[in-house]
Amino acid sequence: MTETTDGFEVWIEHTSAFDRVQSVARSVSKPKPVSYIAEEAHVAENTARDHLERLVELNVL
């Protein structure tokens, strides 16, 4: 394993799917498709979509 792989595994292990989606969504400078957010956050597209909708409702995004 590389350090990068280890870092992703730790990130996934110690953060919720919601937190990962929020982190990825807030890190992009231009709108991205749900598929991109899901892939980067290591969640299913439906999960990413649900969390993104919730973040919009909360006025976070």
mmCIF file of the N, C-alpha and C atoms, coordinates in Angstrom:
data_MODEL
# 
_entry.id   MODEL 
# 
loop_
_atom_site.group_PDB 
_atom_site.id 
_atom_site.type_symbol 
_atom_site.label_atom_id 
_atom_site.label_alt_id 
_atom_site.label_comp_id 
_atom_site.label_asym_id 
_atom_site.label_entity_id 
_atom_site.label_seq_id 
_atom_site.pdbx_PDB_ins_code 
_atom_site.Cartn_x 
_atom_site.Cartn_y 
_atom_site.Cartn_z 
_atom_site.occupancy 
_atom_site.B_iso_or_equiv 
_atom_site.pdbx_formal_charge 
_atom_site.auth_seq_id 
_atom_site.auth_comp_id 
_atom_site.auth_asym_id 
_atom_site.auth_atom_id 
_atom_site.pdbx_PDB_model_num 
ATOM 1   N N  . MET A 1 1  ? 0.832   -1.196 0.000   1.00 0.00 ? 1  MET A N  1 
ATOM 2   C CA . MET A 1 1  ? 0.000   0.000  0.000   1.00 0.00 ? 1  MET A CA 1 
ATOM 3   C C  . MET A 1 1  ? 0.869   1.250  0.000   1.00 0.00 ? 1  MET A C  1 
ATOM 4   N N  . THR A 1 2  ? 0.379   2.252  -0.672  1.00 0.00 ? 2  THR A N  1 
ATOM 5   C CA . THR A 1 2  ? 1.090   3.519  -0.671  1.00 0.00 ? 2  THR A CA 1 
ATOM 6   C C  . THR A 1 2  ? 0.502   4.420  0.399   1.00 0.00 ? 2  THR A C  1 
ATOM 7   N N  . GLU A 1 3  ? 1.218   5.506  0.680   1.00 0.00 ? 3  GLU A N  1 
ATOM 8   C CA . GLU A 1 3  ? 0.705   6.467  1.659   1.00 0.00 ? 3  GLU A CA 1 
ATOM 9   C C  . GLU A 1 3  ? -0.626  7.043  1.201   1.00 0.00 ? 3  GLU A C  1 
ATOM 10  N N  . THR A 1 4  ? -0.776  7.283  -0.099  1.00 0.00 ? 4  THR A N  1 
ATOM 11  C CA . THR A 1 4  ? -2.022  7.838  -0.623  1.00 0.00 ? 4  THR A CA 1 
ATOM 12  C C  . THR A 1 4  ? -3.172  6.880  -0.358  1.00 0.00 ? 4  THR A C  1 
ATOM 13  N N  . THR A 1 5  ? -2.971  5.601  -0.642  1.00 0.00 ? 5  THR A N  1 
ATOM 14  C CA . THR A 1 5  ? -4.012  4.607  -0.401  1.00 0.00 ? 5  THR A CA 1 
ATOM 15  C C  . THR A 1 5  ? -4.337  4.551  1.083   1.00 0.00 ? 5  THR A C  1 
ATOM 16  N N  . ASP A 1 6  ? -3.332  4.534  1.920   1.00 0.00 ? 6  ASP A N  1 
ATOM 17  C CA . ASP A 1 6  ? -3.555  4.512  3.360   1.00 0.00 ? 6  ASP A CA 1 
ATOM 18  C C  . ASP A 1 6  ? -4.362  5.723  3.806   1.00 0.00 ? 6  ASP A C  1 
ATOM 19  N N  . GLY A 1 7  ? -4.066  6.886  3.250   1.00 0.00 ? 7  GLY A N  1 
ATOM 20  C CA . GLY A 1 7  ? -4.784  8.103  3.614   1.00 0.00 ? 7  GLY A CA 1 
ATOM 21  C C  . GLY A 1 7  ? -6.248  8.025  3.255   1.00 0.00 ? 7  GLY A C  1 
ATOM 22  N N  . PHE A 1 8  ? -6.550  7.485  2.067   1.00 0.00 ? 8  PHE A N  1 
ATOM 23  C CA . PHE A 1 8  ? -7.949  7.332  1.665   1.00 0.00 ? 8  PHE A CA 1 
ATOM 24  C C  . PHE A 1 8  ? -8.669  6.353  2.576   1.00 0.00 ? 8  PHE A C  1 
ATOM 25  N N  . GLU A 1 9  ? -8.017  5.271  2.902   1.00 0.00 ? 9  GLU A N  1 
ATOM 26  C CA . GLU A 1 9  ? -8.641  4.284  3.778   1.00 0.00 ? 9  GLU A CA 1 
ATOM 27  C C  . GLU A 1 9  ? -8.936  4.870  5.149   1.00 0.00 ? 9  GLU A C  1 
ATOM 28  N N  . VAL A 1 10 ? -8.018  5.638  5.685   1.00 0.00 ? 10 VAL A N  1 
ATOM 29  C CA . VAL A 1 10 ? -8.239  6.283  6.984   1.00 0.00 ? 10 VAL A CA 1 
ATOM 30  C C  . VAL A 1 10 ? -9.382  7.275  6.881   1.00 0.00 ? 10 VAL A C  1 
ATOM 31  N N  . TRP A 1 11 ? -9.395  8.061  5.794   1.00 0.00 ? 11 TRP A N  1 
ATOM 32  C CA . TRP A 1 11 ? -10.453 9.053  5.581   1.00 0.00 ? 11 TRP A CA 1 
ATOM 33  C C  . TRP A 1 11 ? -11.817 8.364  5.542   1.00 0.00 ? 11 TRP A C  1 
ATOM 34  N N  . ILE A 1 12 ? -11.906 7.271  4.793   1.00 0.00 ? 12 ILE A N  1 
ATOM 35  C CA . ILE A 1 12 ? -13.171 6.543  4.670   1.00 0.00 ? 12 ILE A CA 1 
ATOM 36  C C  . ILE A 1 12 ? -13.563 5.927  6.011   1.00 0.00 ? 12 ILE A C  1 
ATOM 37  N N  . GLU A 1 13 ? -12.608 5.367  6.702   1.00 0.00 ? 13 GLU A N  1 
ATOM 38  C CA . GLU A 1 13 ? -12.886 4.693  7.971   1.00 0.00 ? 13 GLU A CA 1 
ATOM 39  C C  . GLU A 1 13 ? -13.344 5.662  9.062   1.00 0.00 ? 13 GLU A C  1 
ATOM 40  N N  . HIS A 1 14 ? -12.791 6.875  9.051   1.00 0.00 ? 14 HIS A N  1 
ATOM 41  C CA . HIS A 1 14 ? -13.037 7.798  10.160  1.00 0.00 ? 14 HIS A CA 1 
ATOM 42  C C  . HIS A 1 14 ? -13.999 8.938  9.848   1.00 0.00 ? 14 HIS A C  1 
ATOM 43  N N  . THR A 1 15 ? -14.617 8.910  8.689   1.00 0.00 ? 15 THR A N  1 
ATOM 44  C CA . THR A 1 15 ? -15.605 9.940  8.367   1.00 0.00 ? 15 THR A CA 1 
ATOM 45  C C  . THR A 1 15 ? -16.870 9.286  7.848   1.00 0.00 ? 15 THR A C  1 
ATOM 46  N N  . SER A 1 16 ? -17.974 9.975  8.067   1.00 0.00 ? 16 SER A N  1 
ATOM 47  C CA . SER A 1 16 ? -19.247 9.466  7.561   1.00 0.00 ? 16 SER A CA 1 
ATOM 48  C C  . SER A 1 16 ? -19.357 9.777  6.068   1.00 0.00 ? 16 SER A C  1 
ATOM 49  N N  . ALA A 1 17 ? -20.253 9.082  5.405   1.00 0.00 ? 17 ALA A N  1 
ATOM 50  C CA . ALA A 1 17 ? -20.504 9.355  3.986   1.00 0.00 ? 17 ALA A CA 1 
ATOM 51  C C  . ALA A 1 17 ? -20.944 10.802 3.809   1.00 0.00 ? 17 ALA A C  1 
ATOM 52  N N  . PHE A 1 18 ? -21.776 11.306 4.707   1.00 0.00 ? 18 PHE A N  1 
ATOM 53  C CA . PHE A 1 18 ? -22.247 12.694 4.641   1.00 0.00 ? 18 PHE A CA 1 
ATOM 54  C C  . PHE A 1 18 ? -21.065 13.661 4.697   1.00 0.00 ? 18 PHE A C  1 
ATOM 55  N N  . ASP A 1 19 ? -20.156 13.426 5.628   1.00 0.00 ? 19 ASP A N  1 
ATOM 56  C CA . ASP A 1 19 ? -18.993 14.309 5.766   1.00 0.00 ? 19 ASP A CA 1 
ATOM 57  C C  . ASP A 1 19 ? -18.086 14.250 4.539   1.00 0.00 ? 19 ASP A C  1 
ATOM 58  N N  . ARG A 1 20 ? -17.926 13.066 3.966   1.00 0.00 ? 20 ARG A N  1 
ATOM 59  C CA . ARG A 1 20 ? -17.095 12.945 2.773   1.00 0.00 ? 20 ARG A CA 1 
ATOM 60  C C  . ARG A 1 20 ? -17.730 13.672 1.590   1.00 0.00 ? 20 ARG A C  1 
ATOM 61  N N  . VAL A 1 21 ? -19.044 13.523 1.419   1.00 0.00 ? 21 VAL A N  1 
ATOM 62  C CA . VAL A 1 21 ? -19.733 14.224 0.328   1.00 0.00 ? 21 VAL A CA 1 
ATOM 63  C C  . VAL A 1 21 ? -19.605 15.728 0.526   1.00 0.00 ? 21 VAL A C  1 
ATOM 64  N N  . GLN A 1 22 ? -19.810 16.196 1.732   1.00 0.00 ? 22 GLN A N  1 
ATOM 65  C CA . GLN A 1 22 ? -19.689 17.624 2.019   1.00 0.00 ? 22 GLN A CA 1 
ATOM 66  C C  . GLN A 1 22 ? -18.272 18.111 1.727   1.00 0.00 ? 22 GLN A C  1 
ATOM 67  N N  . SER A 1 23 ? -17.292 17.370 2.134   1.00 0.00 ? 23 SER A N  1 
ATOM 68  C CA . SER A 1 23 ? -15.901 17.756 1.917   1.00 0.00 ? 23 SER A CA 1 
ATOM 69  C C  . SER A 1 23 ? -15.579 17.873 0.432   1.00 0.00 ? 23 SER A C  1 
ATOM 70  N N  . VAL A 1 24 ? -15.982 16.882 -0.340  1.00 0.00 ? 24 VAL A N  1 
ATOM 71  C CA . VAL A 1 24 ? -15.719 16.912 -1.776  1.00 0.00 ? 24 VAL A CA 1 
ATOM 72  C C  . VAL A 1 24 ? -16.482 18.060 -2.430  1.00 0.00 ? 24 VAL A C  1 
ATOM 73  N N  . ALA A 1 25 ? -17.755 18.195 -2.098  1.00 0.00 ? 25 ALA A N  1 
ATOM 74  C CA . ALA A 1 25 ? -18.582 19.239 -2.712  1.00 0.00 ? 25 ALA A CA 1 
ATOM 75  C C  . ALA A 1 25 ? -18.036 20.631 -2.428  1.00 0.00 ? 25 ALA A C  1 
ATOM 76  N N  . ARG A 1 26 ? -17.534 20.843 -1.245  1.00 0.00 ? 26 ARG A N  1 
ATOM 77  C CA . ARG A 1 26 ? -17.013 22.165 -0.895  1.00 0.00 ? 26 ARG A CA 1 
ATOM 78  C C  . ARG A 1 26 ? -15.621 22.416 -1.466  1.00 0.00 ? 26 ARG A C  1 
ATOM 79  N N  . SER A 1 27 ? -14.961 21.369 -1.936  1.00 0.00 ? 27 SER A N  1 
ATOM 80  C CA . SER A 1 27 ? -13.608 21.537 -2.452  1.00 0.00 ? 27 SER A CA 1 
ATOM 81  C C  . SER A 1 27 ? -13.554 21.860 -3.947  1.00 0.00 ? 27 SER A C  1 
ATOM 82  N N  . VAL A 1 28 ? -14.668 21.692 -4.639  1.00 0.00 ? 28 VAL A N  1 
ATOM 83  C CA . VAL A 1 28 ? -14.663 21.969 -6.082  1.00 0.00 ? 28 VAL A CA 1 
ATOM 84  C C  . VAL A 1 28 ? -14.978 23.435 -6.325  1.00 0.00 ? 28 VAL A C  1 
ATOM 85  N N  . SER A 1 29 ? -14.365 23.989 -7.369  1.00 0.00 ? 29 SER A N  1 
ATOM 86  C CA . SER A 1 29 ? -14.575 25.409 -7.667  1.00 0.00 ? 29 SER A CA 1 
ATOM 87  C C  . SER A 1 29 ? -15.675 25.624 -8.702  1.00 0.00 ? 29 SER A C  1 
ATOM 88  N N  . LYS A 1 30 ? -16.036 24.558 -9.421  1.00 0.00 ? 30 LYS A N  1 
ATOM 89  C CA . LYS A 1 30 ? -17.105 24.636 -10.416 1.00 0.00 ? 30 LYS A CA 1 
ATOM 90  C C  . LYS A 1 30 ? -18.062 23.479 -10.174 1.00 0.00 ? 30 LYS A C  1 
ATOM 91  N N  . PRO A 1 31 ? -19.327 23.626 -10.551 1.00 0.00 ? 31 PRO A N  1 
ATOM 92  C CA . PRO A 1 31 ? -20.272 22.515 -10.377 1.00 0.00 ? 31 PRO A CA 1 
ATOM 93  C C  . PRO A 1 31 ? -19.775 21.235 -11.055 1.00 0.00 ? 31 PRO A C  1 
ATOM 94  N N  . LYS A 1 32 ? -19.977 20.144 -10.377 1.00 0.00 ? 32 LYS A N  1 
ATOM 95  C CA . LYS A 1 32 ? -19.586 18.830 -10.890 1.00 0.00 ? 32 LYS A CA 1 
ATOM 96  C C  . LYS A 1 32 ? -20.795 17.907 -10.837 1.00 0.00 ? 32 LYS A C  1 
ATOM 97  N N  . PRO A 1 33 ? -20.827 16.892 -11.694 1.00 0.00 ? 33 PRO A N  1 
ATOM 98  C CA . PRO A 1 33 ? -21.949 15.938 -11.653 1.00 0.00 ? 33 PRO A CA 1 
ATOM 99  C C  . PRO A 1 33 ? -21.920 15.096 -10.375 1.00 0.00 ? 33 PRO A C  1 
ATOM 100 N N  . VAL A 1 34 ? -23.081 14.579 -10.035 1.00 0.00 ? 34 VAL A N  1 
ATOM 101 C CA . VAL A 1 34 ? -23.195 13.733 -8.849  1.00 0.00 ? 34 VAL A CA 1 
ATOM 102 C C  . VAL A 1 34 ? -22.229 12.556 -8.954  1.00 0.00 ? 34 VAL A C  1 
ATOM 103 N N  . SER A 1 35 ? -22.054 12.019 -10.146 1.00 0.00 ? 35 SER A N  1 
ATOM 104 C CA . SER A 1 35 ? -21.165 10.870 -10.317 1.00 0.00 ? 35 SER A CA 1 
ATOM 105 C C  . SER A 1 35 ? -19.736 11.206 -9.884  1.00 0.00 ? 35 SER A C  1 
ATOM 106 N N  . TYR A 1 36 ? -19.292 12.427 -10.163 1.00 0.00 ? 36 TYR A N  1 
ATOM 107 C CA . TYR A 1 36 ? -17.951 12.858 -9.755  1.00 0.00 ? 36 TYR A CA 1 
ATOM 108 C C  . TYR A 1 36 ? -17.865 12.928 -8.228  1.00 0.00 ? 36 TYR A C  1 
ATOM 109 N N  . ILE A 1 37 ? -18.846 13.578 -7.616  1.00 0.00 ? 37 ILE A N  1 
ATOM 110 C CA . ILE A 1 37 ? -18.856 13.717 -6.155  1.00 0.00 ? 37 ILE A CA 1 
ATOM 111 C C  . ILE A 1 37 ? -18.881 12.333 -5.508  1.00 0.00 ? 37 ILE A C  1 
ATOM 112 N N  . ALA A 1 38 ? -19.723 11.454 -6.027  1.00 0.00 ? 38 ALA A N  1 
ATOM 113 C CA . ALA A 1 38 ? -19.833 10.102 -5.470  1.00 0.00 ? 38 ALA A CA 1 
ATOM 114 C C  . ALA A 1 38 ? -18.508 9.353  -5.561  1.00 0.00 ? 38 ALA A C  1 
ATOM 115 N N  . GLU A 1 39 ? -17.875 9.428  -6.711  1.00 0.00 ? 39 GLU A N  1 
ATOM 116 C CA . GLU A 1 39 ? -16.604 8.717  -6.891  1.00 0.00 ? 39 GLU A CA 1 
ATOM 117 C C  . GLU A 1 39 ? -15.534 9.248  -5.946  1.00 0.00 ? 39 GLU A C  1 
ATOM 118 N N  . GLU A 1 40 ? -15.421 10.559 -5.861  1.00 0.00 ? 40 GLU A N  1 
ATOM 119 C CA . GLU A 1 40 ? -14.402 11.166 -5.002  1.00 0.00 ? 40 GLU A CA 1 
ATOM 120 C C  . GLU A 1 40 ? -14.669 10.907 -3.519  1.00 0.00 ? 40 GLU A C  1 
ATOM 121 N N  . ALA A 1 41 ? -15.939 10.827 -3.139  1.00 0.00 ? 41 ALA A N  1 
ATOM 122 C CA . ALA A 1 41 ? -16.308 10.616 -1.733  1.00 0.00 ? 41 ALA A CA 1 
ATOM 123 C C  . ALA A 1 41 ? -16.418 9.136  -1.382  1.00 0.00 ? 41 ALA A C  1 
ATOM 124 N N  . HIS A 1 42 ? -16.259 8.260  -2.390  1.00 0.00 ? 42 HIS A N  1 
ATOM 125 C CA . HIS A 1 42 ? -16.350 6.819  -2.189  1.00 0.00 ? 42 HIS A CA 1 
ATOM 126 C C  . HIS A 1 42 ? -17.702 6.413  -1.623  1.00 0.00 ? 42 HIS A C  1 
ATOM 127 N N  . VAL A 1 43 ? -18.766 6.902  -2.292  1.00 0.00 ? 43 VAL A N  1 
ATOM 128 C CA . VAL A 1 43 ? -20.137 6.540  -1.940  1.00 0.00 ? 43 VAL A CA 1 
ATOM 129 C C  . VAL A 1 43 ? -20.901 6.247  -3.224  1.00 0.00 ? 43 VAL A C  1 
ATOM 130 N N  . ALA A 1 44 ? -22.073 5.644  -3.088  1.00 0.00 ? 44 ALA A N  1 
ATOM 131 C CA . ALA A 1 44 ? -22.943 5.396  -4.234  1.00 0.00 ? 44 ALA A CA 1 
ATOM 132 C C  . ALA A 1 44 ? -23.531 6.723  -4.717  1.00 0.00 ? 44 ALA A C  1 
ATOM 133 N N  . GLU A 1 45 ? -23.894 6.769  -5.995  1.00 0.00 ? 45 GLU A N  1 
ATOM 134 C CA . GLU A 1 45 ? -24.469 8.003  -6.545  1.00 0.00 ? 45 GLU A CA 1 
ATOM 135 C C  . GLU A 1 45 ? -25.744 8.412  -5.807  1.00 0.00 ? 45 GLU A C  1 
ATOM 136 N N  . ASN A 1 46 ? -26.597 7.454  -5.474  1.00 0.00 ? 46 ASN A N  1 
ATOM 137 C CA . ASN A 1 46 ? -27.828 7.789  -4.743  1.00 0.00 ? 46 ASN A CA 1 
ATOM 138 C C  . ASN A 1 46 ? -27.512 8.398  -3.383  1.00 0.00 ? 46 ASN A C  1 
ATOM 139 N N  . THR A 1 47 ? -26.498 7.867  -2.730  1.00 0.00 ? 47 THR A N  1 
ATOM 140 C CA . THR A 1 47 ? -26.083 8.412  -1.433  1.00 0.00 ? 47 THR A CA 1 
ATOM 141 C C  . THR A 1 47 ? -25.580 9.836  -1.600  1.00 0.00 ? 47 THR A C  1 
ATOM 142 N N  . ALA A 1 48 ? -24.737 10.044 -2.592  1.00 0.00 ? 48 ALA A N  1 
ATOM 143 C CA . ALA A 1 48 ? -24.211 11.393 -2.845  1.00 0.00 ? 48 ALA A CA 1 
ATOM 144 C C  . ALA A 1 48 ? -25.352 12.358 -3.148  1.00 0.00 ? 48 ALA A C  1 
ATOM 145 N N  . ARG A 1 49 ? -26.284 11.943 -3.987  1.00 0.00 ? 49 ARG A N  1 
ATOM 146 C CA . ARG A 1 49 ? -27.420 12.804 -4.345  1.00 0.00 ? 49 ARG A CA 1 
ATOM 147 C C  . ARG A 1 49 ? -28.231 13.180 -3.106  1.00 0.00 ? 49 ARG A C  1 
ATOM 148 N N  . ASP A 1 50 ? -28.540 12.192 -2.276  1.00 0.00 ? 50 ASP A N  1 
ATOM 149 C CA . ASP A 1 50 ? -29.311 12.459 -1.053  1.00 0.00 ? 50 ASP A CA 1 
ATOM 150 C C  . ASP A 1 50 ? -28.580 13.440 -0.140  1.00 0.00 ? 50 ASP A C  1 
ATOM 151 N N  . HIS A 1 51 ? -27.280 13.225 0.033   1.00 0.00 ? 51 HIS A N  1 
ATOM 152 C CA . HIS A 1 51 ? -26.515 14.102 0.924   1.00 0.00 ? 51 HIS A CA 1 
ATOM 153 C C  . HIS A 1 51 ? -26.372 15.506 0.333   1.00 0.00 ? 51 HIS A C  1 
ATOM 154 N N  . LEU A 1 52 ? -26.198 15.602 -0.973  1.00 0.00 ? 52 LEU A N  1 
ATOM 155 C CA . LEU A 1 52 ? -26.108 16.918 -1.617  1.00 0.00 ? 52 LEU A CA 1 
ATOM 156 C C  . LEU A 1 52 ? -27.419 17.676 -1.472  1.00 0.00 ? 52 LEU A C  1 
ATOM 157 N N  . GLU A 1 53 ? -28.537 16.982 -1.648  1.00 0.00 ? 53 GLU A N  1 
ATOM 158 C CA . GLU A 1 53 ? -29.838 17.632 -1.462  1.00 0.00 ? 53 GLU A CA 1 
ATOM 159 C C  . GLU A 1 53 ? -29.990 18.135 -0.030  1.00 0.00 ? 53 GLU A C  1 
ATOM 160 N N  . ARG A 1 54 ? -29.552 17.350 0.922   1.00 0.00 ? 54 ARG A N  1 
ATOM 161 C CA . ARG A 1 54 ? -29.627 17.748 2.335   1.00 0.00 ? 54 ARG A CA 1 
ATOM 162 C C  . ARG A 1 54 ? -28.731 18.960 2.603   1.00 0.00 ? 54 ARG A C  1 
ATOM 163 N N  . LEU A 1 55 ? -27.551 18.983 2.015   1.00 0.00 ? 55 LEU A N  1 
ATOM 164 C CA . LEU A 1 55 ? -26.637 20.112 2.188   1.00 0.00 ? 55 LEU A CA 1 
ATOM 165 C C  . LEU A 1 55 ? -27.232 21.395 1.595   1.00 0.00 ? 55 LEU A C  1 
ATOM 166 N N  . VAL A 1 56 ? -27.956 21.269 0.510   1.00 0.00 ? 56 VAL A N  1 
ATOM 167 C CA . VAL A 1 56 ? -28.637 22.432 -0.077  1.00 0.00 ? 56 VAL A CA 1 
ATOM 168 C C  . VAL A 1 56 ? -29.739 22.910 0.865   1.00 0.00 ? 56 VAL A C  1 
ATOM 169 N N  . GLU A 1 57 ? -30.534 21.977 1.383   1.00 0.00 ? 57 GLU A N  1 
ATOM 170 C CA . GLU A 1 57 ? -31.606 22.319 2.331   1.00 0.00 ? 57 GLU A CA 1 
ATOM 171 C C  . GLU A 1 57 ? -31.052 23.048 3.554   1.00 0.00 ? 57 GLU A C  1 
ATOM 172 N N  . LEU A 1 58 ? -29.865 22.655 3.993   1.00 0.00 ? 58 LEU A N  1 
ATOM 173 C CA . LEU A 1 58 ? -29.237 23.271 5.170   1.00 0.00 ? 58 LEU A CA 1 
ATOM 174 C C  . LEU A 1 58 ? -28.494 24.572 4.832   1.00 0.00 ? 58 LEU A C  1 
ATOM 175 N N  . ASN A 1 59 ? -28.554 24.973 3.563   1.00 0.00 ? 59 ASN A N  1 
ATOM 176 C CA . ASN A 1 59 ? -27.850 26.185 3.067   1.00 0.00 ? 59 ASN A CA 1 
ATOM 177 C C  . ASN A 1 59 ? -26.333 26.099 3.247   1.00 0.00 ? 59 ASN A C  1 
ATOM 178 N N  . VAL A 1 60 ? -25.811 24.882 3.202   1.00 0.00 ? 60 VAL A N  1 
ATOM 179 C CA . VAL A 1 60 ? -24.365 24.689 3.256   1.00 0.00 ? 60 VAL A CA 1 
ATOM 180 C C  . VAL A 1 60 ? -23.788 24.837 1.854   1.00 0.00 ? 60 VAL A C  1 
ATOM 181 N N  . LEU A 1 61 ? -24.558 24.377 0.872   1.00 0.00 ? 61 LEU A N  1 
ATOM 182 C CA . LEU A 1 61 ? -24.142 24.500 -0.535  1.00 0.00 ? 61 LEU A CA 1 
ATOM 183 C C  . LEU A 1 61 ? -25.157 25.358 -1.269  1.00 0.00 ? 61 LEU A C  1 
# 
